[in-house]
Amino acid sequence: MALPGPIPEERHDWQTIKTLLPYLWAWKWRVVFALSCLLLAKLTNVAVPMVFKDIIDSFTLPGSKLEQAVLLVPLGLLATYGALRFSTVLFTELREIFFARVTQRAVRTITLQVFEHLHSLSLRFHLDRQTGGLTRDIERGTRSIGSLISYTLYSILPTLVEIALVIGILAARYAWDFTLITAATLVIYVVFTILVTNWRTVIRREVNELDSAANVRAVDSLINFETVKYFNNERWEHDRYDEQMQKWEAAQIRSQVSLSWLNMGQSLIIALGVTLMMWRAAVGVANGSMTVGDIVLVNAFLIQLYMPLNHLGVLYREIRQSLTDIERMFGLLSKNREVEDSPDARPLFAANEHGPCEIEFADVGFAYESNRQILHNVSFKVGAGGTVAVVGHSGSGKSTLARLLFRFYDATTGSVKVNGSDLRALKQASLRAAIGIVPQDTVLFNDTIYYNIQYGRPSAPREEVIAAAQAAHIHDFIEALPEGYDTRVGERGLKLSGGEKQRVAIARALLKNPPILIFDEATSALDSKTEKAIQAELEQVAVGRTTLIIAHRLSTVMNADEILVLDAGRIVERGTHRALLDQGGMYAAMWALQQQNLTEAP
């Protein structure tokens, strides 16, 4: 199985940040307040060692001055020291309190936009997607927004502010070599970290891609659980999954080993820098140019600087990875909508209007791929309130007609019209609101039977849901279940039989109560007795509605106003049931074959 789409070598980190900023700046006053708290927290944090230096120096004063210091220190410097310690925590927590809403609202807004955009993409995108990899991309992307904000605002930015303050104090109060040692250590540390982390980023990207690929393979196997069981291929699936996990394991080990080398190199640079600084401070104390408090201050500054820098490699890597994950998620937002409303699109019906619809396919040609033409110059009309059936062998293009009518795709040539309006001039939402479908392959939500029927019209009251179930001849079956309408149907409805799922789909379409109905092999999964009962019900429901029937069983289309015979994407015959039998063509041959099969059936 192919890995999820790789991240291109050309990165767009600044573009990703620019895309993210408006979501944060929507709360600009909270952002400004949080940044102010950050600055105050760092000012108080840097002031703590300076006060501590004064405390140490006050205890090293000679004679009477020491006695005076013993009286003043508890009342002055120690109180200031405690206040500054608390202020550091206070401003840090205030920053997090005020920025929490900004972060979570940004995550929520972007996630909803991605979710909405995915629903607006064409059927082609969803047929090509790998669900496991797609959901993992969204999951990592949304999590990375919080991580990126946390790492930059709570770690990198405070560290940069503190570095600037410390270097400024060292330059103002001590000899130039203190500043040089500190700056040189920081530069060497940062350059080493960036170089090694960039090398590790390639390994981490491979780990993530292998993780996504393993997830795709696992989800695909679990979704097709029954197929795995049918062919007794549990061991095969186990081995395929383990093959992917072995690659992931090897990449993860390389990632961990490289992290250890990074940590050792960082520690060595910091140790050399601290040693040089303490040696220089000790020389200053020895020659009398510095006090004991100064050596304590320098040491405290170094600890405050290098402790957060210990995690710089991790932070840099995580920020880079977060930007990569966010870029991948924003890439979903940039996916082109193959089918979208035109700027001047109008609704099918005006407000509070609802009525019969006329459908017209005018010289429609369509191809899923440029080298695979499905429909060739198909033309027909379904009059308002009329019924047209389309029959033909598998692969003749019957279900493609329904997809074009729903505007999952646009016709390559020609046009599809409803009430004389080209579908491309109508709002998709209003068009689909006017169409109800019973598909050949019914997929249900992993929820209750009641929820799946009510999905046809979520605002429908319980009485109407039950009435729709009765019309679809499934009410008695549901009532016989221990949990009745609250019975959960399982993943994709697998707890129900094919016929039961199809009757739920019929009830759902009836509850929607649309002016246009599409029956795409609507009774194909039913037994003959139930099919006859539901067929009569469907014909009754179709009265007054414009109905397109796509069928393989010809017995279900006998009463249609017109029957179209489709072969290799072309209409080869058309007429009523009786007229087509009299022609003695393809329809008559299909009818004879099906009647023979019914006669020979035990």
C-alpha positions in Angstrom: 0.0 0.0 0.0 1.3 3.4 -0.9 2.3 5.8 1.8 0.3 9.0 2.3 1.2 11.9 0.1 4.7 13.1 1.0 5.4 16.5 2.2 7.2 18.4 -0.6 10.8 19.3 -0.1 9.9 22.9 -0.7 8.5 24.0 2.7 6.2 26.9 3.2 6.6 27.6 6.9 6.1 31.3 6.8 3.1 30.9 4.5 1.6 28.4 7.0 2.2 30.9 9.9 0.6 33.7 7.9 -2.4 31.5 7.3 -2.7 30.7 11.0 -2.2 34.2 12.3 -5.7 35.6 11.4 -7.3 32.9 13.5 -5.3 34.1 16.5 -5.5 37.8 15.8 -9.3 37.6 16.0 -8.7 37.7 19.7 -6.1 40.5 19.5 -6.7 42.0 22.9 -6.2 38.7 24.6 -3.1 38.1 22.5 -1.7 41.6 23.5 -2.5 41.0 27.2 -0.9 37.5 27.1 2.3 38.9 25.5 2.4 41.7 28.1 2.2 39.0 30.9 5.0 37.1 29.1 7.2 40.2 29.2 6.4 41.0 32.8 7.0 37.3 33.8 10.5 37.4 32.2 11.4 40.8 33.8 10.5 39.5 37.2 12.3 36.2 36.5 15.5 38.0 35.6 15.2 40.3 38.6 15.1 37.4 41.0 18.9 36.5 40.7 19.8 40.2 41.0 17.9 40.5 44.3 19.5 37.3 45.4 22.9 38.7 44.6 22.2 41.7 46.8 21.1 39.4 49.6 24.4 37.4 49.4 26.4 40.6 49.3 24.6 42.1 52.3 25.8 39.1 54.4 29.4 39.6 53.4 29.6 43.2 54.6 32.2 43.9 57.3 31.6 44.8 61.0 28.7 47.1 61.8 27.4 47.1 58.3 26.7 43.3 58.6 24.7 43.9 61.8 22.7 46.6 59.9 22.2 44.2 57.0 20.8 41.5 59.3 18.0 43.9 60.4 17.2 45.2 56.9 17.4 42.0 54.8 14.3 40.3 56.3 12.3 43.4 55.9 13.5 44.4 52.5 15.4 42.1 50.1 13.8 38.9 51.3 10.3 40.4 50.9 11.2 41.6 47.4 12.7 38.2 46.6 9.5 36.4 47.6 7.3 38.9 45.7 9.3 38.5 42.5 9.2 34.7 42.8 5.4 34.9 43.1 5.1 37.5 40.3 6.9 35.2 37.9 4.4 32.5 38.5 1.5 35.0 38.6 2.2 36.5 35.2 3.0 33.2 33.6 -0.4 31.7 34.7 -2.3 34.9 33.7 -0.7 34.5 30.2 -2.0 30.9 30.0 -5.4 31.8 31.4 -6.0 34.6 28.8 -4.5 32.7 25.9 -6.3 29.4 26.5 -9.5 30.6 24.8 -7.5 31.9 21.8 -5.7 28.6 21.2 -8.8 26.4 21.6 -11.0 28.6 19.5 -8.4 28.6 16.7 -8.2 24.8 16.8 -12.0 24.5 16.8 -12.5 27.0 14.0 -9.8 25.5 11.7 -11.0 21.9 12.4 -14.6 22.9 11.5 -13.4 24.6 8.3 -11.5 21.5 7.3 -14.4 19.2 8.1 -16.8 21.5 6.1 -14.4 21.7 3.2 -14.0 17.9 3.0 -17.7 17.6 2.7 -17.7 20.1 -0.1 -15.1 18.2 -2.1 -16.2 16.0 -5.0 -17.0 12.3 -4.9 -13.8 11.7 -6.9 -11.7 13.0 -4.0 -13.5 10.7 -1.5 -13.2 7.7 -3.7 -9.5 8.2 -4.0 -8.8 9.1 -0.4 -7.3 6.8 2.3 -9.5 7.3 5.3 -7.0 6.2 7.9 -4.3 8.6 6.6 -6.7 11.4 6.1 -8.1 11.3 9.7 -4.5 11.0 11.0 -3.5 14.1 9.1 -6.5 16.1 10.6 -5.8 14.7 14.0 -2.1 15.7 13.9 -2.8 19.0 12.3 -5.3 20.1 14.9 -3.1 18.9 17.8 -0.1 20.7 16.2 -1.9 24.1 16.3 -2.0 23.9 20.1 1.6 22.6 20.2 2.9 25.3 17.9 1.3 28.1 19.9 2.5 26.4 23.2 6.1 26.0 22.0 6.5 29.4 20.6 4.6 31.5 23.1 5.4 29.5 26.2 9.0 28.3 25.4 10.8 29.9 22.5 9.6 33.5 22.8 10.2 33.7 26.6 13.6 32.2 26.2 14.5 34.8 23.5 13.3 37.6 25.7 15.3 36.2 28.7 18.5 35.8 26.6 18.2 39.4 25.4 17.7 40.7 29.0 20.6 38.6 30.5 23.0 39.5 27.8 22.1 43.2 28.2 22.7 42.9 32.0 26.0 41.1 31.6 27.2 43.7 29.0 26.2 46.6 31.3 27.6 45.3 34.6 30.6 43.0 33.8 33.6 42.8 31.5 33.1 42.1 27.8 34.4 38.6 28.0 31.3 37.5 30.0 29.0 38.6 27.2 31.3 37.0 24.6 31.4 33.6 26.3 27.6 33.7 26.8 26.9 34.8 23.2 29.4 32.4 21.7 28.0 29.4 23.7 24.5 30.3 22.6 25.4 30.7 18.9 27.3 27.4 18.9 24.5 25.7 20.7 21.7 27.0 18.4 23.7 26.2 15.2 24.5 22.7 16.4 20.9 22.1 17.4 19.4 23.4 14.1 21.8 21.4 12.0 21.3 18.1 13.8 17.5 18.7 14.1 17.2 19.3 10.4 18.9 15.9 9.9 16.6 14.3 12.4 13.5 16.0 10.7 13.9 13.7 7.7 13.9 10.7 10.0 10.9 12.0 11.9 9.0 12.6 8.7 9.7 9.0 7.6 8.4 7.8 11.0 5.2 9.8 10.6 4.6 8.6 7.1 5.2 5.0 8.1 2.8 5.6 11.1 0.1 6.9 8.7 0.6 4.1 6.3 0.3 1.5 9.1 -2.8 3.3 10.3 -4.3 3.2 6.8 -3.6 -0.5 6.5 -5.1 -1.2 9.9 -8.3 0.8 9.3 -8.8 -0.6 5.9 -8.5 -4.2 7.3 -10.9 -3.5 10.2 -13.4 -1.8 7.9 -13.4 -4.9 5.7 -13.6 -7.2 8.7 -16.2 -9.5 7.1 -14.1 -9.9 3.9 -11.1 -10.9 6.0 -13.2 -13.5 7.8 -14.8 -14.8 4.5 -11.4 -15.7 3.1 -9.7 -16.7 6.4 -7.0 -14.1 5.9 -6.4 -13.0 9.5 -2.8 -14.2 9.4 -2.3 -12.5 6.0 -3.6 -9.2 7.4 -1.4 -9.6 10.5 1.7 -10.1 8.4 0.9 -7.1 6.2 0.4 -4.9 9.2 3.5 -6.3 10.9 5.5 -5.6 7.7 4.5 -1.9 7.9 5.1 -1.9 11.7 8.6 -3.3 11.2 9.5 -0.4 8.9 8.0 2.0 11.5 10.0 0.3 14.3 13.3 0.7 12.4 12.7 4.3 11.7 11.6 5.0 15.3 14.9 3.4 16.5 16.9 5.6 14.2 15.0 8.6 15.5 15.7 7.7 19.1 19.4 7.1 18.5 19.8 10.4 16.7 18.0 12.2 19.6 20.6 10.8 22.0 23.4 12.1 19.9 21.7 15.5 19.9 21.3 15.6 23.6 24.9 14.6 24.3 26.2 17.3 21.9 24.0 19.9 23.6 25.1 18.9 27.0 28.8 19.1 26.0 28.4 22.7 24.6 26.5 23.9 27.7 29.1 22.2 30.1 32.0 24.0 28.3 30.2 27.3 28.4 29.2 27.1 32.1 32.8 26.0 33.0 34.3 29.0 31.2 31.9 31.4 32.8 32.4 30.1 36.3 36.2 30.1 35.8 36.1 33.8 34.7 33.8 34.7 37.6 36.1 32.9 40.1 39.1 34.9 38.7 37.1 38.1 39.3 36.3 37.2 42.9 40.0 36.2 43.5 41.3 39.6 42.2 38.6 41.6 44.0 36.9 42.9 40.9 33.7 40.8 41.7 31.9 39.9 44.9 30.5 36.5 46.0 27.1 37.8 45.1 28.3 38.4 41.5 29.5 34.8 41.1 26.1 33.7 42.4 24.3 36.0 39.9 26.3 34.8 37.0 25.7 31.2 38.0 21.9 31.8 38.4 21.8 33.6 35.0 23.5 30.6 33.3 21.1 28.1 34.9 18.1 30.2 33.9 19.4 30.4 30.3 20.6 26.9 29.7 17.8 25.0 31.4 15.3 26.0 28.8 17.9 25.7 26.1 18.3 22.0 27.0 15.0 21.5 25.3 15.7 23.7 22.3 16.4 20.7 20.0 13.1 19.1 21.0 11.3 22.5 20.7 12.8 23.3 17.3 12.0 19.8 16.0 8.5 19.9 17.4 7.9 23.4 15.9 9.1 22.2 12.5 7.0 19.1 12.8 4.0 21.1 13.9 4.4 23.4 10.9 4.6 20.3 8.7 1.5 18.8 10.1 -0.4 22.1 10.0 0.8 22.6 6.4 -0.5 19.1 5.5 -3.9 20.0 7.1 -4.1 23.4 5.4 -3.2 21.5 2.2 -6.6 19.8 2.6 -8.2 23.2 2.7 -6.5 24.1 -0.6 -7.9 21.0 -2.3 -9.8 22.3 -5.3 -13.6 21.8 -5.2 -14.3 20.0 -8.5 -17.9 20.8 -8.2 -18.9 24.1 -6.5 -21.7 26.7 -6.7 -21.2 29.5 -9.2 -21.2 33.1 -7.7 -24.7 33.7 -9.2 -26.1 30.3 -8.3 -29.8 30.4 -7.3 -32.0 28.0 -5.3 -34.1 25.5 -7.1 -37.3 26.8 -5.4 -38.1 30.2 -4.0 -38.7 30.5 -0.3 -41.6 28.4 0.9 -42.2 27.0 -2.6 -42.2 23.3 -3.3 -43.6 21.5 -6.3 -43.1 18.9 -9.0 -39.9 18.9 -11.0 -39.1 18.1 -14.6 -35.7 16.4 -15.3 -33.9 16.6 -18.6 -30.6 15.0 -19.7 -29.6 16.8 -22.9 -26.8 15.2 -25.0 -24.9 14.3 -21.8 -21.5 12.8 -22.1 -19.3 11.9 -19.1 -16.0 10.3 -18.3 -14.5 9.6 -14.9 -11.1 9.5 -16.5 -10.2 11.1 -19.8 -9.5 7.7 -21.4 -12.6 6.0 -20.0 -15.9 7.4 -21.5 -18.9 6.3 -19.5 -21.9 8.1 -21.1 -22.3 9.1 -24.8 -24.9 11.7 -25.8 -27.6 10.5 -23.5 -30.8 12.4 -23.9 -34.2 11.9 -22.1 -36.8 13.7 -20.1 -38.7 12.8 -16.9 -41.9 14.8 -16.9 -43.1 16.4 -13.7 -44.7 13.7 -11.6 -43.6 11.1 -14.2 -41.6 7.9 -13.8 -38.7 6.8 -16.1 -36.7 3.6 -15.6 -33.2 2.9 -16.8 -32.2 -0.7 -17.2 -29.1 -2.4 -18.6 -26.3 -4.7 -17.8 -23.8 -3.9 -15.1 -21.3 -1.2 -16.1 -23.6 0.3 -18.7 -23.6 3.7 -16.8 -27.0 3.5 -15.0 -25.8 4.7 -11.5 -23.7 7.4 -13.2 -27.0 9.1 -14.1 -27.9 9.4 -10.5 -24.5 10.8 -9.6 -24.9 13.4 -12.2 -28.4 14.3 -11.1 -27.1 14.8 -7.6 -24.3 16.8 -9.1 -21.5 14.7 -7.5 -19.9 15.4 -10.9 -20.6 17.8 -13.7 -21.3 16.4 -17.2 -18.3 16.5 -19.5 -20.5 17.5 -22.4 -24.2 18.4 -22.6 -26.2 19.4 -19.6 -28.5 18.1 -16.9 -31.5 20.2 -16.1 -34.2 20.4 -13.5 -37.2 22.6 -14.3 -35.3 23.9 -17.3 -32.4 25.1 -15.2 -28.9 23.7 -15.8 -27.7 22.2 -12.5 -24.6 24.3 -12.7 -26.8 27.4 -12.2 -28.4 26.0 -9.1 -27.3 25.9 -5.5 -26.2 22.4 -4.7 -27.9 22.4 -1.3 -31.3 23.3 -2.7 -30.9 20.7 -5.5 -30.0 17.9 -3.1 -32.8 18.9 -0.7 -35.2 18.2 -3.5 -33.9 14.7 -4.2 -34.4 11.5 -2.2 -32.5 8.3 -3.0 -32.5 4.7 -2.1 -29.0 3.6 -3.1 -28.0 0.1 -4.2 -25.3 -0.1 -1.5 -26.8 1.3 1.7 -24.2 2.4 4.3 -25.6 3.4 7.7 -24.1 5.4 10.5 -22.8 3.5 13.6 -25.8 4.7 15.6 -29.4 3.6 16.4 -32.0 2.6 13.8 -34.0 5.6 14.8 -31.1 8.0 14.1 -30.5 6.4 10.7 -34.1 6.7 9.6 -34.5 10.2 11.1 -31.3 11.3 9.2 -33.6 11.7 6.1 -35.1 14.7 7.9 -33.4 15.4 11.3 -36.2 17.7 12.5 -38.9 15.1 11.9 -40.9 14.1 15.0 -41.0 10.5 16.2 -44.5 9.8 14.8 -43.3 10.6 11.3 -40.2 8.5 11.7 -42.3 5.5 12.8 -44.8 6.2 9.9 -41.8 6.0 7.4 -40.7 2.8 9.0 -44.2 1.3 8.6 -44.3 2.4 5.0 -41.0 0.7 4.4 -42.3 -2.5 6.1 -39.6 -2.5 8.7 -41.5 -1.3 11.8 -42.6 -4.7 12.9 -39.0 -6.0 12.7 -37.7 -3.0 14.7 -40.4 -3.5 17.4 -39.4 -7.1 17.8 -35.8 -6.2 18.7 -35.0 -6.0 22.4 -34.0 -2.3 22.2 -36.5 -1.4 19.4 -35.6 1.8 17.6 -32.7 2.3 20.0 -30.9 -0.7 18.6 -27.4 0.2 17.3 -26.6 -1.0 13.8 -22.8 -1.2 14.1 -20.1 0.0 11.8 -21.6 0.8 8.3 -24.8 -1.0 9.5 -23.1 -4.5 9.6 -25.4 -5.7 12.4 -28.3 -5.6 9.9 -28.9 -7.9 6.9 -28.7 -6.4 3.4 -32.5 -6.4 3.1 -32.9 -4.7 6.5 -30.4 -2.0 5.6 -32.2 -1.4 2.3 -35.6 -1.0 4.1 -34.0 1.5 6.5 -32.8 3.4 3.4 -36.3 3.3 1.9 -37.7 4.6 5.2 -35.1 7.4 5.3 -35.9 8.5 1.7 -39.7 8.4 2.4 -39.2 10.6 5.5 -37.3 13.2 3.5 -40.5 13.5 1.4 -38.7 15.1 -1.7 -40.3 16.0 -5.0 -37.7 13.9 -6.9 -37.1 10.2 -6.0 -34.3 8.0 -7.3 -34.5 4.3 -6.7 -31.1 2.8 -7.5 -31.7 -1.0 -7.3 -33.9 -0.1 -4.3 -35.2 -3.6 -3.8 -32.2 -5.7 -5.0 -31.5 -7.0 -1.5 -35.0 -8.0 -0.6 -36.7 -11.4 -0.9 -39.5 -11.8 -3.5 -42.4 -11.5 -1.0 -41.0 -8.3 0.7 -40.0 -6.9 -2.7 -43.6 -7.1 -4.0 -45.0 -5.5 -0.8 -42.4 -2.7 -0.9 -42.7 -2.3 -4.7 -46.4 -1.5 -4.3 -45.6 0.9 -1.5 -42.9 2.6 -3.6 -45.2 3.0 -6.6 -47.8 4.6 -4.3 -45.2 6.9 -2.8 -44.0 7.9 -6.3 -47.4 9.2 -7.3 -47.1 12.9 -7.9 -43.3 12.8 -7.6 -40.8 12.8 -10.4 -39.1 9.4 -10.2 -36.0 7.9 -11.8 -35.7 4.2 -11.3 -32.4 2.4 -11.9 -33.0 -1.3 -11.9 -31.6 -4.7 -12.9 -34.8 -6.6 -12.1 -37.2 -5.7 -14.9 -40.2 -6.7 -12.8 -39.8 -3.6 -10.8 -40.1 -1.2 -13.8 -43.0 -2.7 -15.7 -45.3 0.3 -14.8 -42.9 3.1 -15.6 -44.0 5.7 -18.1 -40.9 5.1 -20.1 -38.1 2.6 -19.9 -34.6 3.3 -21.3 -32.3 0.5 -22.1 -28.7 1.6 -21.6 -25.7 -0.3 -23.2 -22.1 0.9 -22.9 -23.2 4.4 -22.0 -25.7 4.7 -24.9 -29.5 4.5 -25.0 -30.2 1.7 -27.4 -33.9 1.2 -26.8 -36.7 3.2 -25.2 -40.5 2.8 -24.7 -43.0 1.2 -22.4 -42.7 -2.3 -21.1 -45.2 -3.7 -23.7 -43.6 -1.8 -26.6 -40.1 -3.0 -25.8 -41.3 -6.6 -25.5 -42.9 -6.2 -28.9 -39.7 -4.9 -30.4 -37.9 -8.2 -29.6 -34.6 -6.4 -28.9 -32.2 -6.3 -25.9 -35.0 -5.6 -23.3 -37.1 -8.5 -24.6 -34.0 -10.8 -24.3 -33.3 -9.6 -20.8 -36.9 -10.1 -19.8 -37.0 -13.6 -21.2 -33.8 -14.5 -19.4 -35.1 -13.2 -16.1 -38.4 -15.1 -16.5 -36.5 -18.3 -17.3 -34.4 -17.8 -14.1 -37.5 -17.4 -12.0 -39.1 -20.5 -13.5 -36.0 -22.6 -12.9 -35.5 -21.3 -9.3 -36.4 -23.9 -6.7 
